[in-house]
Amino acid sequence: MSEGRQVVAGEAILSGAATIDRSRDDPSKVERTENERSRVESNHDTLEALVREHSRLVYRIAYAVLRSHHDAEDAAQETFMRVLRYSSKLAAVEDAKTWLARIAWRVAVDRSRQRGRTREIPFEDPEKPITEMASSETPADQTVHGAQVSAAVEKMIAALPEKLRAPLILSAIEEISPREAAATLGINEAAVRSRVFRARQILREKLAATSARNRG
């Protein structure tokens, strides 16, 4: 995926945020105390830092769920618009990255449900072979290749229960740690690790069964 796609939503929202803040600072519309002006400027700086630092993460979370560059860009923009809407709360946020990831995840899942999508697959980069998602310890990983593996594994992931699929998707996004995945999903870290292990175990078993059928 191109860097342009990853940051386009962030750049757009930065432009919008600057416009909004200039309007708020217009003394002809509303009078603000110096303390409030400082707070607004501080919030804008914090938002700008979030966009600069985490726009790629937000895009990847959205793409992982929506599997469409266009939809992921729209979801990323919506994510930052929500952050902008609640910018007054930024100062109280202890872990901005996890907070942002949680918003991005909810936006993407909501959009997926609204559009009737069921293929929330993908915890790989578009350029990365999907075979990396399964353990190399399994002989089945080496029996099916290319597009066949991609199609088979995607269907298997889509068929996983939501409680297993969601941690698996998030855990495969390199910027997300197990602790952050847990906070994003509202579960504990041990549950994330357990569910990811179980999800991968199911995929290995299904790949092995598929391989056996193909050999037969």
N, C-alpha and C positions, 0 to 999 in steps of 0.2 A: 504494500500500500504506500502511496506517495506521501512525503512529508506535507505537501500542500493540502491533501485531504485531511491529514491529522490535525492541522492547525487552523484551517480555514474558519471553522466555527468559532474558535477562540479569538481570532483576529476580528471577526465580525462583531462579537459581543464586546470586545474591548472598545471598538469604535462607538457602539451604542451606549456603553457605560459612560464614556467620556461625555457624550452628548447630554445624557441624563443629568450627570453631575453639574455640567455647566449651567443647565437650566435651573437646577436647584440652587445654585449659587447666585442666580440673578436677583439682585436686591429689589428689583421692581416687582417681583412676584411674591417674595416672602423674606422676612427679616430673620436672620439667624445670629445667634450669639457666636462669639469666637470659639467657644468650646465645641459648639455643634459643627461649625465649619471644619474644625480640626478632625472631628469624628468622621464627617463625610469624606474628607480627603484621605483619612486613614483607611476607611472602608474601601475607597476606590483603589488605593495602593495595594491593599490586601487582595482585592478581587483581581487586579491586574497580575499580581504575583501568582495567584492560583491559576489563572488562564495560561500564563507563560509556562509555568512549571508542569501543569497537569492536563493540558489540552489533549495530549497524545493518549494519556490514560483514559480520559473520558471518551474519546473517540473509539478506542479499542474495546472498552466495555460495551458501548452501544453497538459496535459492529459485531461483537461476539454474540449478541442476542439477536440482532436484526438481520445480519448477513447481507447487508446492502450498503454500499458506500453512501448513496444518497440519503437513505433513511438514517444512517449513523450520523451523518453531518447534521441533519435536522434535529436528531435527538441530542447531540452535543450542544447545539445552540439552545435548545430548550433547557438543558441542564444548567447552563450558565445564566440563562434568563431567570431561572428559579433562584439561583444563588444571588443574583443582582436584586431580585425582589425582596430577599431576606437579608440584604447586606448589613442591616443593623445588628444582626446576630453574629456576625463574623468574629467580633472581638471575644465572644464567649466560647467560640469553638476551640476545643483543645487539640484535636487532630484533624486539621483541615483536609488532608488527603483522604482519609477514611470517610469523612463527612461528605466530601465531593463524590467519592466513589459510590456511596450509598444513594445519593441523589441520582447519579448517572444510571445506576442499576435499576432504580425504580422507574425512571423515565423510560428506559429502553424496554423493560418488561411490560409496562403499561401500554406502550405503543404496539408491542408485539401482540398483546391480548386484544387490543382494539382492532387490529387488522387481521385477527384470526389466524395468526401464524402459529405453527406448532413445531417448527424446526429451529428451536433455540440451541443450535449445535455448537458449535465452534470455538474451541479454545485454542485454535492454532492461528498463526499468521496466515494470510492468504497465500503467501509465498512458501510457507513451511510445510513439508510433507505431513499429512495427517497421521501417518504411521507412527510418528513420534509420540502420539498420545497413548499408545498401548505399550506395555512393557516389552522390552527386547528379549526378556527371558523366555517368552512364549514362542515356540516354533511356528505357531500360526502367523505371527507377524511377518514371517519371511515367505509365506506361501501365497499371499495375495498381494498384488502390487498396483501402484498407480491409481487410476480412476476407480478400479474395482474396490480397492481398500477404502478410498475416500467415501464412496457411496455406501459401502457396507457399514463403516464406522459411524458415519453421520446418522444413518437410520437407527443404529444401536443407541447412540447418545440421545437422540430424540425420544426414544422409547424408555429411557431411564425415568424413574420417579423424579419429580421436581426437587425433592430434598437431596437427591444425589446429584442431579444434573447441575444445579446452581453452584454448589461448591466446586465441582469439577471444572466448570467454565471459568470461574473466578480464579481458581488456583493455577490455571494455565496462562493467565495474563501476568507477564513477568514483573510488572510493577506492583503487583498485589501480593502481600505476604499472607500466610495463614491467619495471623492475628487480624489483619485488615479485612480479609475475606470474611472472617467470623463477625467482625463488627458490621460489615456491610449487610450481612444476612441476618444479623440479630441472634446469632447462636455462639456457642463458645468454641475456642480454637480446637479443643479435643474433638468436638463434633465434626468440624471441618475436615480434620485429618482422617477421622474414621470414615466419613462419608466418601471422601475422595478415594481412599483405599478400597472401599467396597465398590464404588463405581468402576474403578479400573479393573478390579477383579471380575466384575460382571462382563466388561468389555473383552477381557482376555478369554473368558469362558465362551463367550459368543463367537469370538473370532476363531477359537479352536474348533468349535462345533461347525462353523461355516467351512473351515478348511477341511474337516473330516468329510463333510458332505461333498465337497468339490473333488476330493480324491476318490470318493466312492463312485 
